[in-house]
C-alpha cells in the first residue's frame, strides 16, 4: 500500500484541502487538521480501491477528498480492528475504530453514498510517534 492523497481541514464543515506532506504529532494528530489535539480520533485512513468499489455501486466517481478522510492509500482493505498498528513512512499509528460513514456523505457525494461506503469508509487512528507523512509513503501493517 502507498499513500496517494493527504487531505486536511482546519475545522468541521470546512472543505478539506490536499497537501503533499503533513506533520504528525504523537498523541495529538495531524498538524493543521480539525482533529489535531483529539484524544482518540486523530487521523482517518481510507483505500482508493474501496472508494472505487463504492463508485461502481453509485454509478459515479467518489473523490477521496469528498469523504473528508485524511489519508488515502492506493489499494487494500483498511484494518478496522482496534489495536492494529500501522507504519506510514516513519510514523506509527494505531487503529482506534472503524470510521463509519455519515449521512452527510449523501449530501457531499450524492444519494446512496453513505450506504455504498458502509464497510469501506476506512478507520480512525491515533498517532503513536512524531514524524512526517508524505504522498508516496509506504503503509505497513505491523501488528494485527
KATA-V377741 format. One record per pair of residues at least 12 apart in sequence whose C-alpha atoms are under 6 Angstrom apart, sorted by the first residue. I is the first residue (numbers start at 0). J is the second residue. Records with the same first field share a line. If there is no record, write none. Layout:
I = J, J
This chain:
0 = 74, 137, 138
1 = 72, 73, 135, 136, 137, 138
2 = 71, 72, 134, 135, 136
3 = 71, 72, 73, 134
4 = 70, 71, 134
5 = 17, 18, 69, 70
6 = 69
7 = 32, 69
8 = 32, 33
9 = 31, 32, 33
10 = 33
19 = 133, 134
20 = 132, 133
21 = 131, 132
22 = 130, 131
23 = 129, 130, 131
24 = 129
25 = 126, 127, 128, 129
26 = 126
28 = 41, 126
39 = 125
40 = 123, 124, 125
41 = 124, 125
42 = 123, 124
43 = 68, 69, 122, 123
44 = 70, 71, 121, 122
45 = 71, 121
46 = 71, 72, 73, 74
47 = 72, 73
48 = 74
49 = 119
53 = 115, 116
77 = 121
79 = 96, 97, 122
81 = 94, 95, 96
82 = 94
83 = 142, 143
84 = 141, 142
85 = 139, 140, 141
86 = 138, 139
87 = 137, 138
88 = 132, 136, 137
90 = 128, 130
91 = 127, 128
92 = 125, 126, 127
93 = 124, 125
94 = 124
95 = 123, 124
96 = 122, 123
97 = 122
98 = 120, 121, 122, 123
99 = 120
100 = 113, 120
